Amino acid sequence: MQHDKVLILDFGSQYTQLIARRVRELNIYSEIHPFNKPPKNVDDYKAVILSGSPMSVRSEDAFHPDLSEIRGKKPMLAVCYGAQYLAHFSGGEVAESNTREYGRANLSFVEEDTFFKNISVGSQVWMSHSDTIKNLPTNGKLLARTHDVKNAAFKIEGESTYAIQFHPEVYHSKDGKQLLENFLVAIANVNPDWTPNAFVQETVDDLQAKLGDDKVVLGLSGGVDSSVAAMLLHKAIGKNLYCIFVNNGLLRKNEFTEVLEQYKGMGLNVKGVDASARFLDALAGLSDPEKKRKAIGNAFIEVFDQEANLIEDVKWLAQGTIYPDVIESVSATGGPSATIKSHHNVGGLPDYMKLKIVEPLRALFKDEVRRVGASMGMDKDLLGRHPFPGPGLAIRILGDITAEKVQILQDVDAVFINGLRDAGLYDKVWQAGAILLPVNSVGVMGDERTYEKCVALRAVESTDGMTADWVNLPYEFLQKTSNDIINKVKGVNRVVYDISSKPPATIEWE
């Protein structure tokens, strides 16, 4: 079945992925492409959205997209930088704003138009720009303004081209989803038929056609992504799927045995491999986060290759790669968005493995993966598990890794996570964990002076991990958790709570 598709051209905004997610929430399939590397055939897309950018259109280095195959031919929505680009290079004027227009604002005027259907004066929007549109482009018609932004939204008469200086994709724009629906469904006539059930059926059919009777090996991590990928493949090829769950010694406390037990009830063919010592040896003396990630990735590939070679005639390697992995791993030379960190599960396979790669979730965001898993009847506890980084506790231990530090952090993490479950807070948090800091601090325990480790607790709320706010956990809970950690985990005498949001901080510390 062919789905209507929406093309998002990325100009480097930190929010570009959010645009795609918001569109997907409307059951509409969307794809992100760098503005300077658009798909060859834009006719495949029903509508186009231009993202924001940290760049100024007044700069000599301003990004110049080729819109000749889009503008006036397809419905187009220009967000922030895109709106200013349309104004600046089409007969309008963009100037530096007297005040940086950043944060919450409210619409003070809204023109009656399909674009603003069910959105009224006073609706809160989110601004993020230092330039502002002083004069509209040729044939521009004002649709909305705020107290400080006189041209907050406009359209080009004679075209299905709309532009806004605020970000509808962020949570703070209260009617952002409605605005995107107005544009995509009412104006661009996009059919909202991209649903989890449709995805499962189409993916299973595609996998059967692609894989035939070939054998596939998959590295399970115990997380949502690899588990949902495994179930999709299991539906498609059954016994020809061979799953390997590697214990890298950096999992949560008792996780290796607990997850293996959980998989037994799913009908999957799973082999558990304990390679803890091998990974700790590979990490010995490494403190740099990227070097730790690479050492873990290399050790995993070695262990995995060894196990895969025990399976006769295996031809495919399956991975739980999801869409944000793909986008975040594009380097600055591949598009305007900078790489934040490397992902060991995106590409990077050594030639000697001689396996073709299959990635059933490559098109999905994390929340979509969960919905797909739910549509297949997977256990809600497994689907509700907090995300856990591929390198495990190695990037939650700042500095070098030792078996003793891993043990300390596993114990701390267990107190924190079990405490969240017991207090009924686990499902209200998107991701939580503990970080072992590379500092000792003075304390007093009994009548003795101590000089022991400090740990930081981290809990965030999010839908996708691309932006996140710290969770305001109850003081009583934090107090009890701190006491439990210090009393039960030998070697720790201080607990702090991380109250940084993303951006500017990341969720993980490394």
ZABA-32192 format. One record per residue (C-alpha): residue in one letter; y, z, x. Coordinates in steps of 0.05 Angstrom, whole numbers, plus 5000, padded with zeros to 4 digits. Layout:
N
aYZX;...
# end
This chain:
510
m500050005000;q506949815026;h512250365022;d519650245021;k522450465088;v529150735111;l531750595181;i535751135217;l539650905278;d540451475327;f547051565364;g544952205399;s546352725346;q542453375350;y541653295274;t538452605272;q531452875261;l534053295204;i536552655169;a529552375173;r526553015146;r531453055088;v529752335070;r522252495074;e523353085027;l525352564975;n518352254984;i521551675021;y518851435088;s524051415144;e523951225218;i528651385274;h530350855326;p535550885382;f541750495361;n540950045423;k533549915410;p533049765336;p526549485307;k525748735314;n525548605239;v530649015200;d528448635137;d522649125135;y527449675115;k530649785047;a536650185072;v539850405137;i543151065158;l547551135219;s547151825251;g552552255282;s553752305357;p556952755409;m560852135432;s567851945409;v569051255381;r575651255419;s572051325486;e571250735533;d563850905533;a563350905457;f556550675430;h557149985398;p551449825350;d549949115330;l550649155254;s550748405241;e543948415207;i545449035167;r552549105144;g553848765078;k546548555075;k543249235064;p545549895034;m548250295092;l550351025098;a554651205159;v554651955177;c560152265220;y560351815283;g557851245241;a563551345191;q568651375247;y565650755279;l566550375214;a573750595208;h575850505281;f572949805290;s574249535220;g581649595210;g582350345202;e584650885250;v581051465283;a585151985321;e583952645355;s584253205303;n589553735311;t584054255300;r576654175315;e573454055247;y567154465254;g563254895204;r563455005130;a568554655085;n569054505011;l570453854975;s577453894944;f577253194913;v571352784889;e571952084861;e567451914801;d562251474834;t554651404834;f554751654906;f557352334883;k553352384818;n551953124802;i556453354860;s562953684840;v569453924871;g568154564910;s561454334937;q560354625007;v559354125065;w558454205140;m563353875188;s562153755262;h567253305296;s573553335339;d576152655317;t578352495246;i579351855205;k586851785194;n586651115158;l580950795121;p578050125144;t579549465109;n577149495037;g575750235044;k576150654981;l576951414985;l571251794952;a572252524974;r576652975016;t576853705037;h582854155049;d583153945123;v579753265122;k583552755080;n578152215087;a571652605081;a567952035046;f569351305030;k565950655011;i567349935030;e568749534967;g564548904960;e558849215000;s553649764990;t556650125050;y558350865046;a561051335098;i561952095104;q565052535158;f560453125141;h553053235153;p548853215088;e542453345128;v544054065148;y542454665106;h549754865100;s551554235060;k549154504994;d548753844957;g546553435017;k539753264988;q542953044923;l547752594961;l542052264999;e538152174935;n544251854902;f544951364959;l537551194970;v534751204900;a540751044854;i544550564901;a539350274949;n533650274897;v528650564946;n522050754913;p520251494927;d512751414934;w511351715003;t506952304981;p501752745018;n496052464974;a498151754989;f498651915063;v491552215065;q488251625029;e491951095070;t490751455136;v483351545123;d482750805105;d486650605168;l482451065212;q475950785185;a478350075197;k480850245267;l475150675292;g469050375258;d462850715286;d466350935350;k465951655374;v472352055378;v473752695418;l479253175396;g482053785431;l483054325379;s488354855393;g487455295332;g494255075307;v496254705245;d497254015276;s490553935311;s486854255252;v489853765202;a488653185249;a481353405255;m480553435179;l483452735170;l478752465223;h472852855194;k474252525126;a474451845159;i468651865210;g464652505197;k459552655251;n462752175300;l468352665311;y467153155369;c471953745373;i473054155436;f476854815434;v478955025505;n480755745520;n486155685572;g486756435579;l493756395550;l492056455476;r493757045432;k489257665435;n482157515409;e484556825385;f478956425419;t473356775380;e477156845315;v479156105312;l472155875329;e469556295271;q474855985224;y472855275243;k465555415225;g467455425152;m470854745155;g464654335171;l467454095237;n463153965298;v466654445348;k464854655418;g468455255450;v469755235525;d472355845562;a476355595622;s481056195629;a479956295704;r481155565719;f487955565685;l490256215717;d488355935785;a492455305771;l498455725752;a498156195812;g504956265844;l508655795796;s515056045763;d518755405744;p517555245669;e516454505679;k511554625736;k507755115693;r507454615636;k504954065682;a499754515715;i497054715646;g497053985623;n493353765686;a488254325681;f487054165608;i485953435623;e480853605678;v476954085633;f477353615574;d475153015615;q469253405641;e467153595570;a468552895542;n463952595594;l458152995566;i458852605501;e455451925505;d459651305492;v465951665468;k471651165463;w477551515432;l481652125445;a484952415383;q491352825389;g495453245340;t501952925362;i507252975308;y513852595300;p518553095334;d514053075396;v514852325398;i522452345389;e523752935437;s519652595491;v524051975491;s528152005555;a535651915557;t534451205583;g530251045521;g535551255473;p541851675466;s538352345452;a536752735514;t529753005529;i529653755519;k522653885547;s516353515565;h510453515518;h503553485549;n500653195486;v504852565484;g502052005528;g501052195600;l493552095602;p490851925671;d487651235677;y480951525696;m479751805627;k478951095600;l479951315529;k484050995475;i488751465438;v488951575363;e494452015333;p493652085257;l499852535249;r504552145293;a509151965234;l509652675205;f514253265212;k511253965214;d512554135141;e509453475121;v503253645162;r502454285122;r503253915056;v498053405078;g493253975097;a494354305030;s492853654993;m486053645029;g484654355006;m485154685074;d485555445080;k492655685067;d492256215121;l490755685173;l496255225146;g501055815145;r499956005218;h506256045259;p507255485309;f504755665379;p506755285442;g501654835475;p502455195542;g501255845505;l503656505534;a505256175601;i512155985575;r513056675544;i511957005611;l518356865649;g516756775723;d509756735754;i503356845715;t498057375730;a492157615690;e495458305684;k501858005654;v497757585605;q494058215583;i500558595573;l503758035532;q497457935490;d497558675472;v505058665456;d504458025415;a498558325376;v502658935357;f508458505335;i504557975296;n499758475263;g505858895245;l509158305211;r502758185170;d502058925151;a509358945129;g508758315087;l513757955132;y509257445167;d510056895115;k517557005112;v518156825185;w517156105211;q515356305282;a514856975318;g512657195386;a514057645445;i516957465514;l515357845577;l521757885619;p521757855695;v525458515700;n523559245703;s527859785673;v528460535681;g525660965626;v523361675612;m516361795583;g514662525575;d518062865633;e516962285680;r521661735702;t518561045692;y520360365720;e516559865676;k516859205640;c521758985586;v519558535529;a523758125480;l521558005408;r523357345375;a522857165301;v526156555271;e526656205203;s526455445201;t522954875166;d521554435226;g523654785290;m529354305303;t534454815280;a532955555270;d536256205253;w534056885278;v530957315224;n534457955203;l528158385206;p529059085175;y531359615225;e525660065203;f520559525220;l523759395288;q523960135303;k516560225286;t514659605325;s518459825386;n515260515384;d508260225375;i509159745433;i511760275481;n506460775460;k500460295458;v501859795514;k501460075583;g506759795630;v512359685578;n518060185568;r523459765535;v523659285475;v529558835456;y530458355398;d533057645408;i538657465358;s540156755384;s539956155337;k537855435354;p542455115374;p545055335422;a538755715444;t531755425438;i526255795401;e522055895464;w525356185526;e522255665572;
# end
